[in-house]
């Protein structure tokens, strides 16, 4: 993440997090990304909130349980 950036668009946040645009939009909607304005078409969020959201995303992705598919073909 560039140090000189004070704000990011949701598209940039999604690309940095390697997630979808809707993931970034949902975080902006629920307040985890702090909005700092818009320029008619794009929503801008603060760099500090992006840093916190990316750290939380990394922490959450490391603690996901494994998913196992169990099939019972005895019947």
C-alpha positions, -999 to +999 in steps of 0.1 A: +000+000+000+015+034-010+024+055+020+015+088+003-021+078-003-047+093+020-077+076+005-085+046-017-114+038-039-134+006-031-120-009-063-084-004-051-093-018-017-108-049-033-076-054-054-053-049-024-073-075-004-076-098-033-114-098-028-144-088-048-157-052-051-188-063-031-166-074-002-151-038-001-186-023-005-200-043+024-172-032+047-178+004+037-216+000+043-211-015+078-185+010+089-154-011+089-140+011+061-144+048+070-157+069+041-139+102+034-160+114+004-168+105-031-163+119-066-197+113-081-190+077-092-164+063-067-166+059-030-134+069-012-123+054+021-094+064+045-061+047+043-060+040+080-094+021+078-080+001+048-050-009+069-072-021+097-095-040+074-067-057+056-051-067+089-085-081+101-089-099+068-055-116+071-062-126+107-096-141+098-083-159+068-057-177+089-082-191+113-107-206+089-116-242+097-111-268+071-141-280+052-147-317+049-172-335+028-185-367+043-206-390+022-224-421+034-230-445+006-242-474+027-279-469+020 
